[in-house]
Amino acid sequence: VVGRSTAPRRRLRRWWQLRLRRLTTAAVAEYEAGDTDEARCARDADKVECLLQAREFQDQGHQNLQAWIETSIASLTTSSAKQIAEEALTQNTLDWLERARRSTR
């Protein structure tokens, strides 16, 4: 439409950008502080992912990963993450796939 102002759209877009920035900043601050159950769970999920990646590299034959593995485990705080880490250390990274294949035969 000719002559239609885009100023309201720009203001609305700016409002959403500021709102999103505040939400993101608050979420990052919560994560870094680690004061909530959600933040501790998210941080542990990140550390478990690092551990699983290290285990996968280890299974592929890469070396010098023990410090990475130990650091990942030492930083875990939740019991569920510690349990997952324990399982990750006792299994090959593709054991779950082998079990799934056996169960479908």
N, C-alpha and C positions, 0 to 999 in steps of 0.2 A: 504494500500500500504506500503510495506516494505521500511524503510529508509525515510519516509516522515516526515518532521519536523512539530511539533505542535506549534512551537514558534509563527508563524503568527496568529494562532487561539487564543493563549493565550494573545497576544498583543491586538487583536481585542476585546476579552472578557473583558480585563482590561480596555480598552478605554470605552466600554459601561458601565461598572460598575462605572467608574469615572463620566461619563456623567450623569448617573442615580442618583448618589449621589448628584451631583451639582444641578440637577433639583429638587430633593426631598428637599434638604436643602433650596433652594430658595422658593419653594412652602410653606414650613413650616414657613419660615421667613415672607413671605407675609401674611399668615394666622394670625400669631401671632401679626404682626404690625397692621393689620386691616385697612390699608390705602387705599385699593382698594375696589370697589363695590363687586368684587368676594369674597374677603376675608370677608367682612362684611356679605355677603349672606351665605357663608359657616359657619361662626361662629353662625349666627342666626339659621341656619338649625340644627346645633348641639344642641343649646339651646332648640329649639322647640322639638327636639327628646327627650331631657331630660324631658321636660314638659309633653309630651305625655306619656312617660313611668311612670312618677309620677301619672298622671291621671288614667292610667290603674291600677296601684297598688292601688290607692284610690278606684276605682270602685270594686276592688277585696276585699276591706275591710281593707286594711292596714291603719294604722294611723300615725300621726306625719309626714305628708308629706307637710304640708303647707309652711314651710320654704323653702323646695326644690322647690316648685311651684313658690313661690314669687321670689326667687333668679333667677330662669330661666326666668321669665317674666321681671324682672328688667334689665336683661342683654341684652334684645333684642333692636336692633337699627333700623331695617327696618320696614316700615309700613306694608308690607305684613306679616312679621313674627308676628308682634303685632296683626294683624287681625286674623291670624291662632290661636294664643294663646287665644284670646278672645273667638273664637268659641270652642276651646278645653275646656274652663272652663264652657261653657253653655251646653255642650252635654255629654251624656254618651259615653264612648269610643267605643261602638258598634252601636251607632245610625245610622251611615252611612250604616252599613250592613242591619239593619232593613229597612231603606228607599229603599235600592237596592232590597231587597226581595219583598217589597210592589209594587215597580214599575214594576216587572216582572210578577206579577199575573194578 
